C-alpha cells in the first residue's frame, strides 16, 4: 500500500518537476525573444532617425512612400497566398506527419492506462493460476506490488507532465 502511494506521489512529483522545468525553459526562451525584439526595435528606431535626417525634400519623401506602399502590397500578397501545394502526393506526407505529431501524447497516455489495467489482469491471473502451493502469498504480493508501483510511477509522471505542459488558453489564442 505504501509502495503504491509513494509511486503515485513520486510519479506526480516527477511530472510536476518536468512541467516546471518545461515551463521555466519556455519562460526563459520567451524572455530571450522579448529582449531580442527590444534590441531590434532600438535598431529600427535608430535606422528611422537616420533616414529622417537624410530626407531633404518633399519629392524624395513622396517617392519613398510610394515605393514602400508597393513593397507592403507585395509583401501582403505573398503572406496571404501561403504555401499552396497542388500535388496530393506532396500533401499526404505533411498531413501524416501532423497527424502523428498530434497523436503522440494522447496515445502515450491511453497506452499507459491500458498497461496498468493489463498488468493488473496478468498478475491477478498468475496469482490465481499458481495457487498457494506454487507461489507463497508474500512472494505474490511482493511481485504484484513492485510491478504496480513501477507502472503507477510511470503513468502518473506521464499524465502529470502532459497536463502540466499543455498551453494555457490565453497562450493558444495569442499563437
C-alpha distance (Angstrom), angle and dihedral (degrees) to the residues before:
residue distance angle dihedral
X1 . . .
X2 3.78 . .
X3 3.80 90.4 .
X4 3.80 92.8 54.2
X5 3.79 92.7 47.8
X6 3.79 92.1 46.3
X7 3.82 90.5 47.9
X8 3.79 91.2 51.7
X9 3.80 91.9 46.4
X10 3.80 96.3 44.5
X11 3.81 91.6 43.0
X12 3.78 89.7 50.3
X13 3.79 90.3 46.0
X14 3.80 90.7 50.7
X15 3.80 89.4 49.4
X16 3.79 91.1 49.7
X17 3.80 91.2 47.5
X18 3.79 89.2 49.9
X19 3.79 90.2 49.2
X20 3.79 91.7 48.7
X21 3.79 92.0 48.6
X22 3.82 90.8 48.3
X23 3.80 92.6 46.7
X24 3.82 93.1 45.9
X25 3.80 89.5 49.3
X26 3.81 90.1 49.6
X27 3.81 90.1 47.9
X28 3.80 92.8 50.1
X29 3.81 91.1 47.4
X30 3.81 91.1 50.2
X31 3.81 90.1 48.5
X32 3.80 90.6 51.3
X33 3.80 90.3 49.3
X34 3.81 90.9 49.4
X35 3.82 91.6 51.1
X36 3.78 90.3 48.0
X37 3.80 90.0 49.4
X38 3.82 90.6 51.1
X39 3.80 90.7 51.7
X40 3.79 90.1 49.7
X41 3.79 89.9 49.6
X42 3.82 90.7 51.5
X43 3.78 89.8 50.7
X44 3.81 89.6 47.8
X45 3.79 90.7 52.3
X46 3.81 92.3 49.1
X47 3.77 90.8 49.0
X48 3.79 91.9 49.2
X49 3.81 91.2 50.7
X50 3.80 91.5 52.2
X51 3.78 91.4 47.3
X52 3.78 91.2 50.8
X53 3.81 91.5 51.6
X54 3.79 92.7 53.9
X55 3.77 95.8 50.5
X56 3.77 104.3 99.4
X57 3.75 107.0 168.6
X58 3.79 140.7 28.0
X59 3.80 94.4 -114.9
X60 3.80 93.0 59.8
X61 3.81 89.4 48.3
X62 3.79 92.2 50.9
X63 3.81 92.2 49.1
X64 3.79 90.5 48.9
X65 3.82 92.2 49.7
X66 3.81 92.0 49.9
X67 3.80 92.2 49.1
X68 3.79 90.8 47.7
X69 3.81 91.8 49.9
X70 3.80 90.3 52.3
X71 3.80 90.1 48.5
X72 3.83 92.1 50.4
X73 3.78 90.6 48.5
X74 3.80 90.3 51.0
X75 3.82 91.8 47.6
X76 3.79 91.0 47.4
X77 3.79 91.5 52.9
X78 3.80 92.3 47.2
X79 3.82 92.8 48.6
X80 3.78 95.0 47.7
X81 3.79 94.5 47.8
X82 3.81 91.6 62.1
X83 3.76 124.2 177.6
X84 3.77 108.1 -31.2
X85 3.76 111.6 -169.9
X86 3.77 111.7 -176.9
X87 3.79 99.3 -178.0
X88 3.80 115.3 85.0
X89 3.82 88.3 -154.5
X90 3.80 88.5 65.1
X91 3.81 95.0 42.1
X92 3.82 95.6 52.2
X93 3.85 97.0 66.8
X94 3.81 91.0 47.1
X95 3.79 91.4 51.9
X96 3.81 91.2 45.6
X97 3.82 92.9 51.1
X98 3.80 91.2 48.6
X99 3.82 90.8 48.7
X100 3.81 92.9 50.8
X101 3.82 91.6 46.4
X102 3.78 91.3 52.1
X103 3.81 95.2 47.0
X104 3.82 99.9 49.0
X105 3.81 98.8 88.2
X106 3.82 97.9 40.1
X107 3.83 90.9 45.3
X108 3.81 91.5 49.6
X109 3.79 91.3 49.9
X110 3.81 94.1 48.1
X111 3.81 90.6 45.5
X112 3.81 92.8 51.9
X113 3.80 91.6 48.2
X114 3.82 89.4 49.1
X115 3.82 89.7 47.6
X116 3.80 91.3 54.6
X117 3.79 91.4 50.9
X118 3.82 94.4 42.8
X119 3.80 94.1 48.2
X120 3.78 90.6 48.8
X121 3.82 89.7 52.4
X122 3.81 93.4 47.3
X123 3.78 95.0 47.4
X124 3.80 90.4 46.9
X125 3.82 90.3 50.7
X126 3.82 92.5 48.6
X127 3.78 91.1 50.1
X128 3.82 91.6 48.7
X129 3.82 94.6 45.9
X130 3.79 95.4 43.6
X131 3.76 93.6 57.0
X132 3.73 123.5 -158.2
X133 3.82 93.4 -75.3
X134 3.82 96.1 61.9
X135 3.79 98.2 37.5
X136 3.76 127.3 33.1
X137 3.80 115.1 -128.3
X138 3.81 92.6 -121.1
X139 3.83 92.2 51.9
X140 3.79 92.3 48.6
X141 3.78 91.8 49.0
X142 3.82 91.3 46.3
X143 3.80 92.9 52.6
X144 3.77 91.1 44.0
X145 3.81 92.7 49.8
X146 3.82 94.0 47.2
X147 3.78 94.8 50.5
X148 3.77 93.6 44.4
X149 3.82 91.6 47.6
X150 3.80 91.5 53.6
X151 3.79 94.2 47.4
X152 3.81 93.5 45.3
X153 3.79 90.0 50.3
X154 3.81 93.1 51.0
X155 3.80 94.4 42.6
X156 3.80 95.0 47.9
X157 3.82 90.9 46.1
X158 3.81 93.0 51.3
X159 3.79 96.0 44.0
X160 3.82 94.8 43.8
X161 3.78 92.2 46.9
X162 3.79 91.9 46.4
X163 3.79 94.7 52.3
X164 3.81 91.6 39.3
X165 3.79 93.5 58.2
X166 3.80 98.8 41.4
X167 3.81 111.5 121.0
X168 3.74 114.3 -104.0
X169 3.81 117.7 -117.4
X170 3.82 92.2 -107.3
X171 3.81 91.7 53.4
X172 3.83 91.4 49.2
X173 3.82 90.8 51.8
X174 3.83 91.3 51.5
X175 3.82 93.6 49.5
